[in-house]
Amino acid sequence: MLWKPLRLGALPLLLVLCVPAAHPQEVGDAPKAAMVGDSVAALQSSAPADIPDTRPVAGVQTIGLGSQATSHSFLLPSFGVTTQVQFNPYNSGSAGNPSPGSTTYLSGRLALNKISARSELLLDYLTAGGFANYPNGGSSAIQSLDFAETIRGGRWTQTFGEQFTYLPASSFNFGGMGGLGNFGVGLGGVGVAPGFRQDLVPNQSILTNGAARISNSALAQTTYALGYRSSLSFFGTYGTLHFLDGGLQNGTNIASGAGYNYLLSPLNSMSLSYGFSRFTFSQLAVGAESHTALISFARRITGRLGFQVGAGPDFQVYRSPLAGPRSTFSWALNSGLNYQLRNWETGFNYSHSLTGGSGVLPGAETDMFSGRIGRAFGSWQASVSAGYSRNKALLQTSFATISPQGWYGGAQVSRRFVSFGSLFISYNASGQSSLAAVCPLPACATNRVTQTVSLGYNWGFRPIVLQ
């Protein structure tokens, strides 16, 4: 199982509005990624320290802090080794067994930032293998690819993207570390990443472990500038979630949308948009469609703040419903915040939307939150993170009345060495309510608290200049 996959080669709005745009000299004091800061700084030209984020509010990508201005395109390779000790680990041999088990991950990561006068290509690829020492733990493989290319010509801007993962467990709090971020060095170190909206990629917020799955989402977007202040955006996505071992529900999500973006001021913008999503499930006649109308607001201070929130009604239509009305009204919300000030950094995301049910439910109304706060102390950095998810079964697609809730929380301390290496230690606890009513598979036996202690070291090399 290890080698075959390897070949597959919101803070309150009031707080945001009160963040000042003055004192731009303080932007340089915001902490950069522990391993990349000095090496990327060597690539910076005499241009301004940061390039503003210009992604449309009604687009497929999240609003960021902007990117660091560099005069070169570059590759950023890194390697890592992480050892984890888990208490109550999945597949430990008996449910509720507090005996610890350990897993070691070896990882390699390659980030690419290729820029030109009219285009930007962002790529972040991760490959890793995990080896467990407890009974039934076995070995596992990780593959992850985030890709986005933006091409500009006249009034037109085209964006193409791909997000692919092969994982042995849910991406939500993967590995007991809050996600894949601790495996190597990604593009977040230079302040820019593909950053696709979480409601447009296959949802995996229900915790399932030991079930290998492929998640893939292709995205395309066109933006046309009507003038200095306004633009039109159109996008389409196609996503799949496929489980290799059977038992869990494979699903497909097709989405499209259009929006009008307007610049209210140099810092504030808004949009009006319409979105359509269709969810289908293999070997099931039931399906769901979502029609949303969103009004969104964004505030951007380059290098300091990136905030967006969008909300509106959601009209849902069901195909071959099992019970209940064929159509219903609900609501949708997407929000995100990234903020840096001197040695502090924080990021939050929250969404409420119709999703594919994470392979456990044939569709669900999903609330998902994740957040992180960190502070740098010279070469040291400390952070805390948390996440929460709730997936409500749909009356029209499932006979079960269940709303599984998952959560995680953790803390991490890291120490940078000679700008290119970082040692970290972290603690994470996670849990989920019982899935027995809808999923008797071993992969769904996650209704107990699992505690994870991780120790790892990442080697981040000097960027390889391409031009």
Buried (B, 14 or more C-beta within 10 A) or exposed (E): EEEEBBEEEBBEBEEBEEBEEEEBEBBEBBBBBBBBBEBBBEBBEEEBBBBBBBBBBBBBBBBBBBBBBBEBBBBBBBBBBBBBBBBBBBBBEEEEBEEBBBBBBBBBBBBBBBBEEEBBBBBBBBBBBBBBEBEEBBEBBBBBBBBBBBBBEEEEBBBBBBBBBBBBBBBBBBBBBBBBBBBBBBBBBBBBBBBBBBBBBBBBBBBBBBBBBBBBBBBBBBBEBEEEEBBBBBBBBBBBBBBBEEBBBBBBBBBBBBBBBBBEEEBBBBBBBBBBBBBBBEEBEBBBBBBBBBEBBBBBBBBBBBBBBBBBEBBBBBBEBBEEEEEBEBEBBBBBBBBBBEBBBBBBBBBBBBBBBBBBBBBBBBBBBBBBBBBBEEEEBEBBBBBBBBBBBBBBBBEBEBBBBBBBBBBBBBBBBEBBBBBBEBBBBBBBBBBEEBBEBBBBBBBBEBBBBBEBBBBBBBBEEEE
